[in-house]
């Protein structure tokens, strides 16, 4: 089985409200066995003109597990809490 990663670039627009999202998303990550690899650490651009905001990288056992997390009621609570607090750009990437 091939691992999978969810990579998100988050532009936080309301930091106080975003804390509520972080609480619910943490619970969803735990419920779905996500391994948190990166969550808002310092970013240094090495090449190109990409200037990411807040990066999050989660590892899952499979693409199906990552999709199940994204579609879950637990993450749905987090997504609802995030509305108006951030602009989310998120992808699933197959691992090796």
N, CA, C and O atoms as CSV, one atom per row, in Angstrom:
chain,resi,resn,atom,element,x,y,z
A,1,UNK,N,N,0.843,-1.178,0.000
A,1,UNK,CA,C,0.000,0.000,0.000
A,1,UNK,C,C,0.891,1.246,0.000
A,1,UNK,O,O,1.876,1.312,0.736
A,2,UNK,N,N,0.548,2.208,-0.811
A,2,UNK,CA,C,1.313,3.440,-0.930
A,2,UNK,C,C,0.796,4.481,0.055
A,2,UNK,O,O,-0.411,4.702,0.153
A,3,UNK,N,N,1.695,5.111,0.776
A,3,UNK,CA,C,1.292,6.173,1.690
A,3,UNK,C,C,0.789,7.375,0.892
A,3,UNK,O,O,0.967,7.449,-0.323
A,4,UNK,N,N,0.166,8.303,1.589
A,4,UNK,CA,C,-0.337,9.514,0.957
A,4,UNK,C,C,-0.159,10.677,1.916
A,4,UNK,O,O,-0.106,10.502,3.133
A,5,UNK,N,N,-0.068,11.854,1.346
A,5,UNK,CA,C,0.120,13.067,2.123
A,5,UNK,C,C,-0.945,14.082,1.757
A,5,UNK,O,O,-1.328,14.206,0.594
A,6,UNK,N,N,-1.415,14.800,2.751
A,6,UNK,CA,C,-2.221,15.985,2.498
A,6,UNK,C,C,-1.298,17.162,2.749
A,6,UNK,O,O,-0.710,17.294,3.823
A,7,UNK,N,N,-1.180,18.019,1.739
A,7,UNK,CA,C,-0.371,19.232,1.831
A,7,UNK,C,C,-1.321,20.420,1.731
A,7,UNK,O,O,-2.108,20.525,0.790
A,8,UNK,N,N,-1.235,21.298,2.702
A,8,UNK,CA,C,-2.112,22.461,2.728
A,8,UNK,C,C,-1.295,23.737,2.892
A,8,UNK,O,O,-0.329,23.790,3.653
A,9,UNK,N,N,-1.708,24.752,2.162
A,9,UNK,CA,C,-1.173,26.100,2.308
A,9,UNK,C,C,-2.342,26.949,2.810
A,9,UNK,O,O,-3.348,27.098,2.116
A,10,UNK,N,N,-2.208,27.496,3.997
A,10,UNK,CA,C,-3.308,28.178,4.655
A,10,UNK,C,C,-2.968,29.651,4.872
A,10,UNK,O,O,-1.967,29.981,5.507
A,11,UNK,N,N,-3.804,30.517,4.343
A,11,UNK,CA,C,-3.683,31.951,4.609
A,11,UNK,C,C,-4.674,32.282,5.729
A,11,UNK,O,O,-5.879,32.364,5.488
A,12,UNK,N,N,-4.180,32.468,6.919
A,12,UNK,CA,C,-5.033,32.738,8.077
A,12,UNK,C,C,-5.459,34.203,8.039
A,12,UNK,O,O,-4.624,35.106,7.988
A,13,UNK,N,N,-6.775,34.421,8.065
A,13,UNK,CA,C,-7.315,35.783,8.016
A,13,UNK,C,C,-7.898,36.240,9.353
A,13,UNK,O,O,-8.072,37.436,9.587
A,14,UNK,N,N,-8.198,35.276,10.226
A,14,UNK,CA,C,-8.715,35.580,11.552
A,14,UNK,C,C,-8.057,34.622,12.541
A,14,UNK,O,O,-8.595,33.548,12.810
A,15,UNK,N,N,-6.898,34.999,13.086
A,15,UNK,CA,C,-6.138,34.089,13.951
A,15,UNK,C,C,-6.909,33.576,15.169
A,15,UNK,O,O,-6.752,32.418,15.557
A,16,UNK,N,N,-7.722,34.410,15.762
A,16,UNK,CA,C,-8.469,33.990,16.946
A,16,UNK,C,C,-9.455,32.877,16.586
A,16,UNK,O,O,-9.525,31.862,17.278
A,17,UNK,N,N,-10.204,33.063,15.521
A,17,UNK,CA,C,-11.164,32.049,15.080
A,17,UNK,C,C,-10.438,30.797,14.583
A,17,UNK,O,O,-10.941,29.685,14.744
A,18,UNK,N,N,-9.270,30.971,13.985
A,18,UNK,CA,C,-8.503,29.846,13.467
A,18,UNK,C,C,-8.094,28.882,14.575
A,18,UNK,O,O,-7.926,27.689,14.321
A,19,UNK,N,N,-7.933,29.375,15.786
A,19,UNK,CA,C,-7.597,28.508,16.921
A,19,UNK,C,C,-8.683,27.450,17.138
A,19,UNK,O,O,-8.383,26.320,17.521
A,20,UNK,N,N,-9.932,27.814,16.896
A,20,UNK,CA,C,-11.039,26.857,17.013
A,20,UNK,C,C,-10.910,25.772,15.942
A,20,UNK,O,O,-11.128,24.592,16.216
A,21,UNK,N,N,-10.558,26.178,14.731
A,21,UNK,CA,C,-10.314,25.213,13.653
A,21,UNK,C,C,-9.193,24.247,14.045
A,21,UNK,O,O,-9.318,23.038,13.848
A,22,UNK,N,N,-8.112,24.772,14.591
A,22,UNK,CA,C,-6.980,23.923,14.967
A,22,UNK,C,C,-7.400,22.878,15.998
A,22,UNK,O,O,-6.942,21.737,15.948
A,23,UNK,N,N,-8.258,23.259,16.922
A,23,UNK,CA,C,-8.742,22.319,17.940
A,23,UNK,C,C,-9.490,21.164,17.274
A,23,UNK,O,O,-9.217,19.998,17.561
A,24,UNK,N,N,-10.431,21.486,16.390
A,24,UNK,CA,C,-11.238,20.449,15.740
A,24,UNK,C,C,-10.418,19.645,14.731
A,24,UNK,O,O,-10.600,18.434,14.610
A,25,UNK,N,N,-9.528,20.305,14.014
A,25,UNK,CA,C,-8.720,19.561,13.041
A,25,UNK,C,C,-7.755,18.608,13.748
A,25,UNK,O,O,-7.499,17.512,13.249
A,26,UNK,N,N,-7.227,19.004,14.884
A,26,UNK,CA,C,-6.357,18.114,15.662
A,26,UNK,C,C,-7.112,16.859,16.085
A,26,UNK,O,O,-6.577,15.753,16.010
A,27,UNK,N,N,-8.347,17.028,16.528
A,27,UNK,CA,C,-9.161,15.876,16.925
A,27,UNK,C,C,-9.419,14.966,15.723
A,27,UNK,O,O,-9.379,13.743,15.854
A,28,UNK,N,N,-9.681,15.553,14.560
A,28,UNK,CA,C,-9.919,14.762,13.344
A,28,UNK,C,C,-8.652,14.024,12.920
A,28,UNK,O,O,-8.717,12.863,12.518
A,29,UNK,N,N,-7.508,14.686,13.007
A,29,UNK,CA,C,-6.246,14.042,12.658
A,29,UNK,C,C,-6.011,12.827,13.548
A,29,UNK,O,O,-5.635,11.760,13.062
A,30,UNK,N,N,-6.230,12.988,14.835
A,30,UNK,CA,C,-6.025,11.898,15.788
A,30,UNK,C,C,-6.990,10.752,15.489
A,30,UNK,O,O,-6.591,9.587,15.512
A,31,UNK,N,N,-8.251,11.068,15.208
A,31,UNK,CA,C,-9.260,10.044,14.948
A,31,UNK,C,C,-8.961,9.246,13.683
A,31,UNK,O,O,-9.377,8.093,13.567
A,32,UNK,N,N,-8.244,9.847,12.735
A,32,UNK,CA,C,-7.995,9.204,11.444
A,32,UNK,C,C,-6.536,8.784,11.251
A,32,UNK,O,O,-6.120,8.474,10.135
A,33,UNK,N,N,-5.772,8.774,12.322
A,33,UNK,CA,C,-4.414,8.241,12.262
A,33,UNK,C,C,-3.439,9.057,11.429
A,33,UNK,O,O,-2.479,8.507,10.889
A,34,UNK,N,N,-3.667,10.343,11.317
A,34,UNK,CA,C,-2.750,11.198,10.561
A,34,UNK,C,C,-1.464,11.399,11.342
A,34,UNK,O,O,-1.482,11.612,12.555
A,35,UNK,N,N,-0.351,11.327,10.632
A,35,UNK,CA,C,0.933,11.671,11.216
A,35,UNK,C,C,1.231,13.112,10.816
A,35,UNK,O,O,1.354,13.418,9.630
A,36,UNK,N,N,1.345,13.986,11.794
A,36,UNK,CA,C,1.615,15.396,11.509
A,36,UNK,C,C,3.109,15.554,11.265
A,36,UNK,O,O,3.917,15.373,12.175
A,37,UNK,N,N,3.472,15.892,10.026
A,37,UNK,CA,C,4.874,16.074,9.652
A,37,UNK,C,C,5.281,17.541,9.742
A,37,UNK,O,O,6.394,17.860,10.162
A,38,UNK,N,N,4.381,18.422,9.348
A,38,UNK,CA,C,4.625,19.874,9.368
A,38,UNK,C,C,3.325,20.536,9.778
A,38,UNK,O,O,2.250,20.160,9.310
A,39,UNK,N,N,3.428,21.523,10.657
A,39,UNK,CA,C,2.230,22.272,11.047
A,39,UNK,C,C,2.623,23.685,11.442
A,39,UNK,O,O,2.761,24.013,12.621
A,40,UNK,N,N,2.799,24.513,10.418
A,40,UNK,CA,C,3.019,25.930,10.663
A,40,UNK,C,C,4.432,26.329,11.024
A,40,UNK,O,O,4.627,27.399,11.600
A,41,UNK,N,N,5.419,25.522,10.713
A,41,UNK,CA,C,6.803,25.868,11.020
A,41,UNK,C,C,7.346,26.955,10.097
A,41,UNK,O,O,6.693,27.359,9.135
A,42,UNK,N,N,8.539,27.414,10.408
A,42,UNK,CA,C,9.210,28.441,9.621
A,42,UNK,C,C,9.468,27.914,8.206
A,42,UNK,O,O,9.879,26.767,8.031
A,43,UNK,N,N,9.226,28.756,7.202
A,43,UNK,CA,C,9.418,28.401,5.794
A,43,UNK,C,C,10.519,29.267,5.208
A,43,UNK,O,O,10.547,30.479,5.421
A,44,UNK,N,N,11.422,28.643,4.472
A,44,UNK,CA,C,12.476,29.364,3.754
A,44,UNK,C,C,12.428,28.932,2.294
A,44,UNK,O,O,12.617,27.753,1.991
A,45,UNK,N,N,12.181,29.861,1.398
A,45,UNK,CA,C,12.106,29.561,-0.032
A,45,UNK,C,C,13.522,29.344,-0.560
A,45,UNK,O,O,14.401,30.186,-0.379
A,46,UNK,N,N,13.727,28.205,-1.214
A,46,UNK,CA,C,15.036,27.890,-1.782
A,46,UNK,C,C,15.111,28.200,-3.269
A,46,UNK,O,O,16.158,28.615,-3.766
A,47,UNK,N,N,14.004,28.001,-3.984
A,47,UNK,CA,C,13.956,28.297,-5.416
A,47,UNK,C,C,12.559,28.770,-5.777
A,47,UNK,O,O,11.579,28.432,-5.114
A,48,UNK,N,N,12.487,29.552,-6.832
A,48,UNK,CA,C,11.190,29.972,-7.351
A,48,UNK,C,C,10.591,31.132,-6.593
A,48,UNK,O,O,11.214,31.730,-5.716
A,49,UNK,N,N,9.348,31.430,-6.967
A,49,UNK,CA,C,8.683,32.596,-6.398
A,49,UNK,C,C,7.504,32.220,-5.494
A,49,UNK,O,O,6.656,33.061,-5.197
A,50,UNK,N,N,7.454,30.957,-5.058
A,50,UNK,CA,C,6.388,30.524,-4.169
A,50,UNK,C,C,6.644,31.082,-2.782
A,50,UNK,O,O,7.710,30.856,-2.208
A,51,UNK,N,N,5.691,31.800,-2.244
A,51,UNK,CA,C,5.794,32.308,-0.884
A,51,UNK,C,C,4.601,31.783,-0.094
A,51,UNK,O,O,3.604,32.484,0.077
A,52,UNK,N,N,4.707,30.554,0.383
A,52,UNK,CA,C,3.585,29.952,1.101
A,52,UNK,C,C,3.294,30.684,2.398
A,52,UNK,O,O,4.148,31.367,2.963
A,53,UNK,N,N,2.075,30.521,2.844
A,53,UNK,CA,C,1.657,31.105,4.118
A,53,UNK,C,C,1.971,30.100,5.223
A,53,UNK,O,O,3.138,29.870,5.540
A,54,UNK,N,N,0.976,29.526,5.786
A,54,UNK,CA,C,1.134,28.492,6.822
A,54,UNK,C,C,1.034,27.131,6.134
A,54,UNK,O,O,0.010,26.822,5.525
A,55,UNK,N,N,2.085,26.316,6.224
A,55,UNK,CA,C,2.084,24.998,5.593
A,55,UNK,C,C,1.757,23.911,6.608
A,55,UNK,O,O,2.185,23.947,7.761
A,56,UNK,N,N,0.978,22.943,6.128
A,56,UNK,CA,C,0.644,21.769,6.924
A,56,UNK,C,C,0.878,20.555,6.040
A,56,UNK,O,O,0.451,20.536,4.886
A,57,UNK,N,N,1.559,19.533,6.577
A,57,UNK,CA,C,1.806,18.296,5.854
A,57,UNK,C,C,1.420,17.134,6.766
A,57,UNK,O,O,1.989,16.953,7.843
A,58,UNK,N,N,0.440,16.352,6.312
A,58,UNK,CA,C,-0.045,15.204,7.069
A,58,UNK,C,C,0.226,13.931,6.287
A,58,UNK,O,O,0.047,13.902,5.069
A,59,UNK,N,N,0.654,12.884,6.968
A,59,UNK,CA,C,0.903,11.595,6.323
A,59,UNK,C,C,-0.183,10.607,6.731
A,59,UNK,O,O,-0.569,10.521,7.897
A,60,UNK,N,N,-0.667,9.858,5.726
A,60,UNK,CA,C,-1.679,8.831,5.942
A,60,UNK,C,C,-1.177,7.512,5.368
A,60,UNK,O,O,-0.261,7.495,4.546
A,61,UNK,N,N,-1.777,6.416,5.800
A,61,UNK,CA,C,-1.377,5.092,5.342
A,61,UNK,C,C,-1.677,4.875,3.856
A,61,UNK,O,O,-1.023,4.061,3.204
A,62,UNK,N,N,-2.668,5.603,3.320
A,62,UNK,CA,C,-3.068,5.411,1.926
A,62,UNK,C,C,-3.840,6.629,1.436
A,62,UNK,O,O,-4.252,7.478,2.226
A,63,UNK,N,N,-4.029,6.701,0.129
A,63,UNK,CA,C,-4.855,7.762,-0.452
A,63,UNK,C,C,-6.277,7.647,0.090
A,63,UNK,O,O,-6.914,8.654,0.400
A,64,UNK,N,N,-6.764,6.423,0.202
A,64,UNK,CA,C,-8.117,6.213,0.709
A,64,UNK,C,C,-8.264,6.733,2.135
A,64,UNK,O,O,-9.292,7.317,2.480
A,65,UNK,N,N,-7.246,6.525,2.961
A,65,UNK,CA,C,-7.284,7.021,4.344
A,65,UNK,C,C,-7.277,8.550,4.374
A,65,UNK,O,O,-7.969,9.158,5.189
A,66,UNK,N,N,-6.503,9.164,3.495
A,66,UNK,CA,C,-6.468,10.635,3.428
A,66,UNK,C,C,-7.818,11.182,2.983
A,66,UNK,O,O,-8.304,12.172,3.529
A,67,UNK,N,N,-8.423,10.532,1.987
A,67,UNK,CA,C,-9.743,10.969,1.511
A,67,UNK,C,C,-10.814,10.759,2.580
A,67,UNK,O,O,-11.728,11.573,2.714
A,68,UNK,N,N,-10.701,9.673,3.336
A,68,UNK,CA,C,-11.657,9.413,4.413
A,68,UNK,C,C,-11.558,10.496,5.489
A,68,UNK,O,O,-12.575,10.947,6.015
A,69,UNK,N,N,-10.340,10.906,5.812
A,69,UNK,CA,C,-10.143,12.012,6.763
A,69,UNK,C,C,-10.836,13.273,6.251
A,69,UNK,O,O,-11.594,13.914,6.978
A,70,UNK,N,N,-10.566,13.622,4.990
A,70,UNK,CA,C,-11.120,14.848,4.414
A,70,UNK,C,C,-12.648,14.837,4.397
A,70,UNK,O,O,-13.280,15.874,4.597
A,71,UNK,N,N,-13.236,13.671,4.158
A,71,UNK,CA,C,-14.692,13.556,4.049
A,71,UNK,C,C,-15.379,13.261,5.384
A,71,UNK,O,O,-16.604,13.158,5.439
A,72,UNK,N,N,-14.606,13.126,6.445
A,72,UNK,CA,C,-15.162,12.689,7.729
A,72,UNK,C,C,-15.992,13.766,8.419
A,72,UNK,O,O,-15.774,14.961,8.215
A,73,UNK,N,N,-16.949,13.328,9.242
A,73,UNK,CA,C,-17.705,14.287,10.057
A,73,UNK,C,C,-16.800,15.059,11.011
A,73,UNK,O,O,-17.051,16.229,11.301
A,74,UNK,N,N,-15.740,14.398,11.502
A,74,UNK,CA,C,-14.816,15.075,12.423
A,74,UNK,C,C,-14.142,16.258,11.734
A,74,UNK,O,O,-14.066,17.351,12.294
A,75,UNK,N,N,-13.650,16.031,10.509
A,75,UNK,CA,C,-13.012,17.140,9.806
A,75,UNK,C,C,-14.048,18.140,9.311
A,75,UNK,O,O,-13.737,19.319,9.143
A,76,UNK,N,N,-15.265,17.687,9.079
A,76,UNK,CA,C,-16.347,18.602,8.710
A,76,UNK,C,C,-16.571,19.667,9.778
A,76,UNK,O,O,-16.844,20.822,9.453
A,77,UNK,N,N,-16.457,19.282,11.057
A,77,UNK,CA,C,-16.579,20.253,12.154
A,77,UNK,C,C,-15.458,21.288,12.073
A,77,UNK,O,O,-15.682,22.483,12.271
A,78,UNK,N,N,-14.256,20.811,11.779
A,78,UNK,CA,C,-13.113,21.722,11.657
A,78,UNK,C,C,-13.321,22.667,10.482
A,78,UNK,O,O,-13.090,23.871,10.601
A,79,UNK,N,N,-13.754,22.127,9.355
A,79,UNK,CA,C,-13.974,22.943,8.154
A,79,UNK,C,C,-15.008,24.043,8.431
A,79,UNK,O,O,-14.837,25.184,8.002
A,80,UNK,N,N,-16.074,23.692,9.147
A,80,UNK,CA,C,-17.102,24.680,9.487
A,80,UNK,C,C,-16.524,25.772,10.392
A,80,UNK,O,O,-16.841,26.950,10.229
A,81,UNK,N,N,-15.677,25.377,11.343
A,81,UNK,CA,C,-15.063,26.348,12.254
A,81,UNK,C,C,-14.092,27.273,11.526
A,81,UNK,O,O,-13.848,28.395,11.968
A,82,UNK,N,N,-13.538,26.801,10.410
A,82,UNK,CA,C,-12.547,27.583,9.665
A,82,UNK,C,C,-13.180,28.642,8.765
A,82,UNK,O,O,-12.504,29.592,8.370
A,83,UNK,N,N,-14.456,28.499,8.436
A,83,UNK,CA,C,-15.098,29.438,7.515
A,83,UNK,C,C,-14.957,30.868,8.027
A,83,UNK,O,O,-15.322,31.181,9.160
A,84,UNK,N,N,-14.419,31.723,7.166
A,84,UNK,CA,C,-14.196,33.115,7.523
A,84,UNK,C,C,-12.910,33.359,8.289
A,84,UNK,O,O,-12.585,34.504,8.601
A,85,UNK,N,N,-12.169,32.296,8.599
A,85,UNK,CA,C,-10.933,32.438,9.386
A,85,UNK,C,C,-9.678,32.194,8.559
A,85,UNK,O,O,-8.579,32.564,8.973
A,86,UNK,N,N,-9.836,31.564,7.379
A,86,UNK,CA,C,-8.655,31.227,6.589
A,86,UNK,C,C,-9.055,30.876,5.157
A,86,UNK,O,O,-10.192,30.493,4.882
A,87,UNK,N,N,-8.092,31.019,4.265
A,87,UNK,CA,C,-8.233,30.560,2.886
A,87,UNK,C,C,-7.369,29.314,2.769
A,87,UNK,O,O,-6.155,29.368,2.967
A,88,UNK,N,N,-8.006,28.182,2.444
A,88,UNK,CA,C,-7.326,26.888,2.423
A,88,UNK,C,C,-7.079,26.449,0.984
A,88,UNK,O,O,-7.974,26.505,0.141
A,89,UNK,N,N,-5.860,26.016,0.723
A,89,UNK,CA,C,-5.498,25.341,-0.524
A,89,UNK,C,C,-4.915,23.999,-0.101
A,89,UNK,O,O,-3.906,23.954,0.602
A,90,UNK,N,N,-5.549,22.896,-0.530
A,90,UNK,CA,C,-5.174,21.593,-0.002
A,90,UNK,C,C,-5.196,20.554,-1.112
A,90,UNK,O,O,-6.110,20.527,-1.935
A,91,UNK,N,N,-4.164,19.689,-1.125
A,91,UNK,CA,C,-4.077,18.619,-2.110
A,91,UNK,C,C,-3.689,17.321,-1.423
A,91,UNK,O,O,-3.119,17.321,-0.332
A,92,UNK,N,N,-4.011,16.202,-2.092
A,92,UNK,CA,C,-3.518,14.890,-1.689
A,92,UNK,C,C,-2.427,14.512,-2.679
A,92,UNK,O,O,-2.589,14.666,-3.889
A,93,UNK,N,N,-1.307,14.011,-2.145
A,93,UNK,CA,C,-0.179,13.596,-2.981
A,93,UNK,C,C,0.147,12.156,-2.618
A,93,UNK,O,O,0.300,11.830,-1.441
A,94,UNK,N,N,0.254,11.294,-3.620
A,94,UNK,CA,C,0.680,9.918,-3.382
A,94,UNK,C,C,2.130,9.890,-2.939
A,94,UNK,O,O,2.969,10.620,-3.467
A,95,UNK,N,N,2.418,9.034,-1.960
A,95,UNK,CA,C,3.789,8.860,-1.502
A,95,UNK,C,C,4.496,7.780,-2.306
A,95,UNK,O,O,3.962,7.269,-3.290
A,96,UNK,N,N,5.683,7.447,-1.879
A,96,UNK,CA,C,6.465,6.396,-2.561
A,96,UNK,C,C,6.691,5.223,-1.628
A,96,UNK,O,O,7.326,4.241,-2.013
